[in-house]
Amino acid sequence: MEYLSAYLMAIIESGGLFAPLLFIGFHLLRPIFFLPVVFICISGGIIFGAVAGTLYSIIGITLSSLVFYRMAKWMPKTVDKLVRMKQKLVGDNSRFTTSQVALLRLVPFIHFHLLSLCILEISVNFKEYMRSSFISNIPMAILYTSVGKWISSFSPVMVIGLLLALLPCIYLLRRKEISIKWEEFFNTKTVKTDA
């Protein structure tokens, strides 16, 4: 991973005027190389600085969300499998809000496209999906680009403390509705009687 990161940084730094385009392109190629979004955002902060790195990261991450949306429409059976897997992990009736997804994106070990799937589930159309994706990408890009140089030096205790601090926020920003199926509410199972 160190060699790959050094190689990517060398390519982007030597890119000149095309360096921002190369950086945004790495956001789009990131899933192919199994690179975490956090790694790319931190690299953007180191190479371009906090403001420009954040801007390029937001553009790249939003374009990555767009690609995910197009792939989801192109392969609906695969998305159905992902939805079933998400339901097994999180539950059948759990639907996250855009604010919750934005907070969950701050947690580095939660898969980026799993959260994009959560946004896809709550979105009515393409415009709403892109708006929600854009909004939920901003905090992650700002945080990891701005604190990119220091995030690797955090102690494990500090990381656990930050994660524990996020949990109440996720709970407080949850969707305040519950949907129960008719059968689950009335527990309508057929009962056999011996006559």
Secondary structure, 3 states (H helix, E strand, C coil): CHHHHHHHHHHHHCCHHHHHHHHHHHHHHCCCCCCCHHHHHHHHHHHHCHHHHHHHHHHHHHHHHHHHHHHHHHCHHHHHHHHHHHHHHHCCCCCCCHHHHHHHCCCCCCCHHHHHHHHHHHCCCHHHHHHHHHHHHHHHHHHHHHCHHHHCCCCHHHHHHHHHHHHHHHHHCCCCCCCCCHHHHHCCCCCCCCC
